[in-house]
Amino acid sequence: MRQTVRRFVTFAVLAVLATASLGTAPAKADNLNRWVKIVNQTGYTIVRFYASNKGMRNWGVDHLGRSQLPSGYSMDLNFTNDRSGYCIYDFRAEFDDGDVLEKYGVNVCEIGTYTYN
């Protein structure tokens, strides 16, 4: 009987600890919507757009490719496709007038839209 009670108490403690740890675990990015609408409201055309994991040494690929993003238009980017699970990205937009805007630490797991004004 004593052994049965001890097993039950041990199991109950383990169950409580497991449940408590689930409540404090960070959300996995794989389960989050990582689509972001990039909106251009600047009056200028974005000719190149880069988004790289925070802290990367280079910007990677131009997400516009051969396209451009005129003012008043938007594009949807799916950050889930990179399969990294990362949420924090750095953005770089290059405009037809030569200006460059860089934004660091954008959480794509929390925002749905990023607007350039």
C-alpha positions in Angstrom: 0.0 0.0 0.0 2.8 2.4 0.9 4.5 1.7 -2.4 1.3 2.4 -4.3 0.8 5.7 -2.6 4.4 6.7 -3.2 4.1 5.9 -6.9 0.8 7.9 -7.1 2.4 10.9 -5.4 5.5 10.7 -7.7 3.3 10.5 -10.8 1.1 13.4 -9.6 4.2 15.6 -9.0 5.6 14.8 -12.4 2.2 15.5 -14.0 2.0 18.9 -12.3 5.6 19.8 -13.3 5.0 18.8 -16.9 1.8 20.9 -17.1 3.4 23.9 -15.5 6.3 23.8 -17.9 3.9 23.7 -20.9 2.3 27.0 -19.7 5.6 28.8 -19.7 7.1 27.4 -22.9 7.5 29.9 -25.7 5.2 29.5 -28.7 6.8 27.6 -31.6 7.1 29.8 -34.7 6.2 26.8 -36.8 2.7 26.9 -35.5 2.3 30.7 -36.1 1.1 32.6 -39.1 4.3 34.1 -40.6 2.7 35.9 -43.6 3.4 39.6 -43.7 1.9 42.1 -46.1 4.6 44.7 -47.2 2.8 47.9 -48.0 4.4 50.8 -49.9 2.9 54.2 -49.2 6.0 56.3 -49.8 5.3 57.9 -53.2 8.3 56.1 -54.6 8.8 52.6 -56.1 10.5 49.9 -54.1 12.9 48.3 -56.6 14.5 45.8 -54.2 13.3 44.3 -50.9 15.3 42.1 -48.6 14.3 40.3 -45.4 17.0 38.3 -43.5 17.1 36.6 -40.1 18.2 39.0 -37.5 22.0 39.3 -37.3 22.8 37.7 -40.7 25.9 39.1 -42.3 24.3 39.6 -45.7 20.8 40.5 -46.9 20.2 37.3 -49.0 17.9 37.3 -52.0 15.8 40.2 -53.3 12.2 39.1 -52.6 11.0 41.3 -55.5 13.2 39.5 -58.1 12.5 41.2 -61.4 9.4 42.9 -60.1 9.0 46.2 -58.4 6.6 47.5 -55.7 5.1 50.9 -56.8 3.7 53.2 -54.2 0.1 52.3 -53.3 0.7 48.6 -53.8 1.5 45.7 -51.5 3.0 42.2 -51.6 2.6 39.2 -49.3 5.6 37.4 -48.0 5.5 33.9 -46.5 8.2 33.6 -43.9 7.1 30.1 -43.2 8.6 28.9 -46.4 12.2 29.3 -45.1 11.5 26.5 -42.6 13.8 28.2 -40.1 11.2 28.9 -37.5 12.7 32.3 -36.9 10.4 35.2 -36.0 12.9 38.2 -35.9 13.9 39.6 -39.3 15.7 42.7 -40.6 14.1 44.4 -43.6 15.8 46.5 -46.3 13.9 48.4 -49.0 15.7 50.1 -51.8 13.8 52.8 -53.7 13.9 54.1 -57.3 15.3 57.4 -56.1 18.3 55.7 -54.5 17.0 55.9 -50.9 17.4 52.9 -48.7 15.4 52.1 -45.5 16.5 49.5 -43.1 14.4 48.2 -40.2 16.0 45.8 -37.7 14.2 43.4 -35.4 10.8 43.0 -37.1 8.8 40.2 -35.4 7.1 38.5 -38.3 5.3 36.1 -35.9 3.4 39.1 -34.3 2.7 41.5 -37.2 0.5 41.0 -40.2 1.4 44.2 -42.1 4.5 46.3 -42.4 4.0 49.7 -44.0 6.6 52.0 -45.6 5.3 55.6 -45.3 
